[in-house]
Amino acid sequence: MTAEQRRETILHAALPLVAERGAAVTTAQIARAAGIGEATIFRVFDDKDAVLDACVAAAMDPTHVLQQLRSISLEQPLVDRLVDAVDALDAHLNRMGAVIAALHASGNPNRRSGRGATDPAQLRQRSAGRDASQAATRQAILELIEPEQPQLRLPAHTLTDLFLGMFFGRSRNLHQHPEIDTHQLVDLFLHGAYSTSKAV
């Protein structure tokens, strides 16, 4: 096993443990979950804090969710494509939120956010990374909507922005309406508020 493979194995085992226990997780617990000796962790990471830093970075890494978005079949109806997209984005944001919240709750805030936070170069790099991630996510959603352009009332890029705006704001707006599921929300976005029997 290469060092990179060992690192990935450790992170795969550590992420759910960090999401559950925060900084209280031990390297012994991570090693057991990964099926390796504890000493193996320290051949890849300097210390436990380095493992926690890597877990935060992995949770925030958009690579996996972008792969999921790009793998959604364009043969599906648009409503199903967008439901799959929301499910993928939800899983990514929930994983990221769980890791960061668990670290804060355990009294060990994300060191990555504090380390060098006042360094203008690092701030620019992080901002550029966020911008690139958001742009890639937008492009992936646009590619799901764009094939339907001849039937759409608005340009696909406009609908993409509206859809993402609704998606990112929905937990705040719909927390009092748990009966509204993702499929209903996407259907509402695509077809409006009128019932099918109502004349527009």
Residue pairs with C-beta under 8 A, 6 or more apart in sequence:
1 9
3 43
3 44
6 36
6 40
6 43
6 44
7 44
7 45
7 54
9 34
9 35
9 36
10 30
10 34
10 36
10 40
10 41
10 44
10 45
10 51
11 51
11 54
11 55
11 58
12 34
13 30
13 33
13 34
13 35
14 25
14 30
14 33
14 34
14 51
14 54
14 55
15 55
15 58
15 59
15 95
15 99
16 33
17 25
17 29
17 30
17 33
18 25
18 52
18 55
18 99
18 102
18 103
19 59
19 95
19 98
19 99
19 102
20 102
21 29
21 102
21 106
22 102
22 103
22 104
22 105
22 106
22 107
22 108
23 52
23 103
23 106
23 107
23 108
24 106
26 48
27 38
27 41
27 42
27 48
27 51
28 38
30 41
30 51
31 37
31 38
31 40
31 41
34 40
41 51
45 51
45 54
49 111
52 103
52 108
52 111
53 110
53 111
53 112
55 99
56 99
56 100
56 103
56 110
56 112
57 112
59 95
59 96
59 98
59 99
59 100
60 96
62 92
62 133
62 136
62 137
64 92
65 88
65 89
65 91
65 92
65 137
66 136
66 137
66 140
68 88
69 85
69 88
69 89
69 137
69 140
69 141
69 144
70 140
70 143
72 81
72 84
72 85
72 88
72 144
73 81
74 81
74 144
74 147
76 84
78 144
78 145
78 148
78 190
79 183
79 186
79 187
79 190
81 144
81 145
82 141
82 144
82 145
82 163
82 186
82 189
82 190
83 182
83 183
83 186
85 140
85 141
85 144
86 167
86 182
86 185
86 186
87 182
89 137
89 167
90 182
100 110
103 109
103 110
104 110
116 122
117 123
137 164
138 160
138 161
138 164
141 160
141 163
141 164
142 156
142 157
142 160
145 152
145 156
145 159
145 160
145 163
146 156
148 156
149 155
149 156
152 159
154 162
162 189
163 189
166 185
166 189
170 185
174 180
174 185
192 200
194 200
